[in-house]
Amino acid sequence: MTDVLTTIEGRIGRIRLNRPKALHALNLPMCAGILDALNAWRTDPAVEIVLIDHAEGRGFCAGGDIRMLADSGAKDGVDARAFFHAEYRMNHALFTYAKPTVAVMDGITMGGGVGLALPCDYRIATENTKFAMPETGIGLFPDVGGGWYLSRLPGRMGQYLALTGHRIDGADCLALGLATHYLTSARLDGVKDWITERPQEIALVLEGSSDVPDDGEVMQHCKEIDRLFASDRLEDIYAALAADPDEWATKTLATLKTKSPQTMKVSLKLLLDGRAMATFEDEMRQEYAVGARVVQRHDFLEGVRAVIVDKDNAPRWNPDTPEGVTDHVIDQIFAPMPDTEAWTPS
């Protein structure tokens, strides 16, 4: 079975993730196949729009091939770097694509799935959407452009989502601008057919088919998030949450204490830098350097062991407190790669 299906249907290029047993998590051949299709369709007059969704089973995309990354990180890291290199080229190709692109986020949209969806011009959420960047829970960080996208969310919502890995629904995605449209899943097949038949009218089709969801859960906490996550120092966020008597703050602090202090600090710096990045290419170059180093560090290997391999959900982070993660360590992780090893978009 092919893990990704790329076809031309009518006047659209169709990319369907087809790895249902892994919730369509991306592997290297999938990234390469998607990139090949995008490059082929870039100048093909038969293709007017690119549509990305999933084929059989639940979806949209649960992330990347975490076990492979950990296995590689425990050795020389070569395979992990090859995956990141291809995945980030795919992300960049979508971000800079000249033709309209559509992502259907019907179901789990996490990690690598976020990197597929957010560069697209049209991003459709449904009542099934479960959107998250949960990487700090396994000693990783929100990559695939996370530093770019999350830093541009309203207030401090990006910092909150990056640190906690909180899962939001389709209504929240629409309210935050992560989705451009919200449709009930029952409408999707009809809308896809209409887009296939009338790709030039996609904006009208989506506007005419859109639904108004109920208020999302996370939007109810915007004021608390902006106040309690105001600092770019993890120690300050811990202190703010600890000083707040509200139950929501107490639960949020308890959540943070289950995450990797190292990669929470990485995430905060990533968003701080990402907000000022001049181009998405610059963002991906930095994320590649950070990713290449983080996958070989203790916390990622330990996080994968605890959450994915042994499933005891009791990772032993090192260091295990924010104060233990020094600025020197963060500077080492963020140091630019040598020119001969750096990521390039092509």
C-alpha positions in Angstrom: 0.0 0.0 0.0 1.3 3.4 -0.9 1.5 5.7 2.1 0.6 8.8 0.1 -1.7 9.0 -3.0 -1.0 11.8 -5.5 -3.4 12.1 -8.4 -4.9 14.7 -10.7 -8.7 14.7 -10.5 -10.5 17.2 -12.8 -8.4 20.3 -12.5 -7.0 19.7 -9.0 -3.9 18.0 -7.7 -5.0 15.7 -5.0 -2.7 14.6 -2.1 -4.2 12.0 0.2 -2.3 10.7 3.2 -2.8 6.9 3.3 -1.1 5.5 6.4 -4.2 4.8 8.5 -2.6 2.5 11.1 -0.3 5.3 12.1 -3.0 8.0 11.8 -1.3 9.1 8.6 1.9 10.1 10.4 4.5 11.3 8.0 7.6 9.3 7.0 10.4 10.2 4.6 8.9 8.6 1.5 5.7 10.4 2.2 7.4 13.8 2.4 9.4 13.0 -0.7 6.3 11.9 -2.6 4.4 15.1 -1.7 7.3 17.3 -2.6 7.7 15.5 -6.0 4.0 16.1 -6.7 4.1 19.7 -5.8 7.1 20.3 -8.0 5.5 18.5 -10.9 2.2 20.4 -10.6 3.9 23.8 -10.1 4.0 24.4 -13.9 1.4 22.0 -15.0 -1.5 24.0 -16.5 -3.9 21.0 -15.9 -3.6 21.6 -12.2 -5.3 24.7 -10.8 -5.5 23.9 -7.1 -3.9 21.4 -4.7 -6.1 19.7 -2.2 -4.6 17.8 0.8 -6.6 15.4 2.9 -6.5 11.8 4.2 -7.7 8.6 2.6 -9.0 5.7 4.7 -9.4 5.7 8.5 -9.2 8.6 11.0 -7.0 11.6 10.2 -5.8 14.2 9.2 -2.2 13.6 10.3 -0.9 12.7 13.7 2.6 14.0 13.2 5.9 12.5 12.1 7.8 9.2 12.4 8.8 9.7 16.1 10.2 6.2 16.6 12.5 6.6 13.6 13.7 9.9 14.9 14.5 8.5 18.3 16.2 5.4 16.9 18.3 7.7 14.7 19.0 10.2 17.5 20.3 7.4 19.7 22.9 6.7 17.0 24.4 9.2 14.6 21.3 11.2 13.8 21.7 10.9 10.1 18.3 9.5 9.3 16.6 12.1 11.6 18.4 14.9 9.8 17.4 13.4 6.4 13.7 13.3 7.5 13.8 16.9 8.8 15.5 18.1 5.6 12.8 16.6 3.4 9.9 17.5 5.6 11.0 21.1 5.9 11.4 21.4 2.1 7.9 20.1 1.7 6.7 22.7 4.3 8.5 25.5 2.5 7.2 24.4 -0.9 3.7 24.6 0.4 4.3 28.0 2.0 5.7 29.5 -1.2 3.4 27.7 -3.6 2.0 29.9 -6.3 -1.3 28.0 -6.9 -4.1 27.9 -4.3 -3.7 25.1 -1.7 -6.4 23.5 0.5 -6.0 21.4 3.6 -8.9 19.5 5.1 -8.1 19.1 8.9 -10.9 16.6 9.6 -9.6 14.8 12.6 -6.2 14.7 14.4 -4.0 17.5 13.1 -0.8 17.4 15.2 2.9 18.0 14.7 3.8 17.2 11.1 0.1 17.5 10.2 0.2 21.1 11.4 3.2 21.6 9.1 1.1 20.3 6.2 -2.0 22.3 6.9 -0.9 25.8 8.0 1.0 26.8 4.9 -2.2 26.2 2.8 -4.3 29.1 1.6 -7.5 27.5 2.7 -7.6 25.4 5.9 -10.9 23.7 6.7 -11.7 22.6 10.3 -14.6 20.4 11.3 -16.2 19.2 14.5 -13.7 16.3 14.4 -10.6 18.6 14.3 -8.2 17.9 17.2 -5.3 20.4 16.7 -2.1 20.4 18.9 1.6 20.8 19.0 2.3 18.4 21.8 6.1 18.0 21.3 7.3 19.3 24.7 5.7 16.2 26.2 8.3 14.0 24.5 11.3 16.3 24.8 10.8 17.8 21.3 9.6 21.3 20.3 6.9 22.6 17.9 8.8 22.5 14.6 7.5 22.4 10.9 7.2 26.2 11.1 5.8 26.3 14.6 8.0 29.1 15.6 6.5 31.2 12.7 2.8 30.3 13.1 2.5 30.1 16.8 4.3 33.4 17.4 1.8 35.1 15.2 -1.3 34.0 17.1 -3.2 36.6 19.1 -1.7 37.6 22.5 0.2 34.8 24.2 -1.9 32.0 22.8 1.1 30.6 20.8 3.3 30.4 23.9 0.5 28.6 25.8 -0.1 26.0 23.0 3.6 25.4 22.5 4.4 24.8 26.2 1.3 22.9 27.3 0.6 21.0 24.0 -3.0 21.7 24.7 -5.4 20.2 22.2 -7.9 22.5 20.7 -11.0 21.9 18.5 -12.2 23.2 15.2 -14.1 26.1 16.7 -10.9 27.3 18.4 -8.9 26.8 15.2 -11.3 29.1 13.4 -11.4 31.7 16.1 -7.5 31.9 16.2 -7.2 32.0 12.4 -5.5 28.6 12.3 -8.4 27.5 10.1 -9.9 29.8 7.5 -13.3 27.9 7.3 -15.4 25.6 9.5 -17.5 22.9 7.9 -19.4 20.0 9.4 -17.8 16.8 8.2 -21.0 15.7 6.5 -20.5 18.5 4.0 -16.9 17.6 3.1 -17.5 15.2 0.3 -19.9 17.5 -1.5 -17.5 20.5 -1.1 -14.6 18.5 -2.4 -16.6 17.5 -5.5 -17.6 21.2 -6.0 -13.9 22.3 -5.7 -12.9 19.6 -8.2 -15.6 20.8 -10.7 -15.1 24.6 -10.1 -11.6 25.2 -8.7 -11.6 28.9 -9.7 -14.7 29.4 -7.5 -13.2 27.8 -4.4 -13.6 31.0 -2.2 -17.3 31.2 -3.0 -17.8 27.5 -2.6 -16.2 27.5 0.9 -18.0 30.6 2.0 -21.3 29.2 0.9 -20.7 26.0 2.7 -19.3 27.2 5.9 -21.0 26.7 9.3 -20.8 28.7 12.5 -19.5 26.6 15.3 -20.2 27.0 19.0 -17.6 28.9 21.0 -14.3 27.0 21.5 -13.0 26.0 24.9 -9.6 27.7 24.9 -10.9 31.1 23.8 -12.6 31.3 27.2 -9.2 31.6 28.8 -7.6 34.3 26.6 -7.2 36.9 29.4 -5.7 34.4 31.8 -3.3 33.1 29.1 -2.2 36.6 28.1 -1.5 37.5 31.7 0.1 34.3 33.0 2.1 33.5 29.9 3.3 37.1 29.4 7.0 36.4 30.0 9.5 34.7 27.6 11.2 33.2 30.7 9.8 29.8 31.8 10.7 30.6 35.4 8.4 33.7 35.3 5.5 31.7 33.8 5.9 29.1 36.6 5.9 31.8 39.2 2.8 33.5 37.7 0.9 30.3 37.6 1.9 29.3 41.1 0.8 32.7 42.5 -2.7 32.5 40.9 -5.3 30.8 43.2 -7.6 29.9 40.3 -8.1 26.2 39.6 -7.3 26.7 35.9 -3.9 28.1 36.7 -3.2 25.3 39.2 -4.1 22.7 36.5 -2.0 24.4 33.9 1.1 24.5 36.1 0.6 20.8 36.9 0.5 20.2 33.1 3.8 22.2 32.5 5.5 20.1 35.2 5.0 17.0 33.1 6.8 18.6 30.1 10.5 18.8 29.4 11.9 22.0 30.9 14.6 22.0 28.3 12.3 21.9 25.3 9.9 24.3 26.9 12.7 26.8 27.0 13.6 25.9 23.4 10.0 26.6 22.5 9.9 30.0 24.1 13.1 31.1 22.3 11.8 29.6 19.1 8.6 31.8 19.2 10.6 34.8 20.4 12.9 34.5 17.4 10.2 33.4 15.0 8.2 36.5 15.5 11.1 38.5 14.1 12.1 36.1 11.3 12.2 37.9 7.9 11.2 34.9 5.8 9.8 31.4 6.3 13.1 30.1 4.8 15.0 31.7 7.7 12.6 30.0 10.1 13.1 26.6 8.7 16.8 27.0 8.6 16.8 27.7 12.3 14.4 24.9 13.1 16.5 22.4 11.2 19.6 23.3 13.3 17.6 23.1 16.5 15.9 19.8 15.5 19.1 18.2 14.5 20.5 18.8 18.0 17.4 18.1 20.1 16.8 14.6 18.7 20.2 13.6 20.0 19.7 15.0 23.5 18.6 13.0 26.5 15.1 14.5 26.9 13.9 13.5 23.5 15.1 9.9 23.8 13.7 9.7 27.3 10.4 11.3 26.3 9.9 8.8 23.5 10.8 5.9 25.8 8.2 7.0 28.4 5.4 8.0 26.2 5.7 5.9 23.1 7.8 2.8 23.8 7.3 1.8 27.5 4.2 3.9 27.9 4.8 4.5 31.6 4.2 8.3 31.0 6.9 9.0 33.6 9.8 10.6 31.8 12.8 11.5 33.8 13.8 14.9 32.4 17.4 16.1 32.8 17.5 18.8 34.0 14.1 18.4 35.7 13.5 22.1 36.6 13.5 25.3 34.5 16.3 26.6 36.6 18.5 23.7 35.6 18.4 24.5 31.9 21.1 27.1 31.4 21.3 29.9 28.8 24.5 28.2 27.6 22.7 25.0 26.7 20.0 26.9 24.8 22.6 28.8 22.9 24.3 25.6 22.0 21.0 24.1 20.7 20.3 27.3 18.6 23.8 27.8 17.2 23.7 28.0 13.3 24.8 24.9 11.4 27.9 25.1 9.3 27.2 26.2 5.8 27.9 22.7 4.4 25.3 21.1 6.8 22.6 23.8 6.9 19.1 23.3 5.6 18.3 24.7 2.1 14.9 25.0 0.4 16.0 23.3 -2.7 
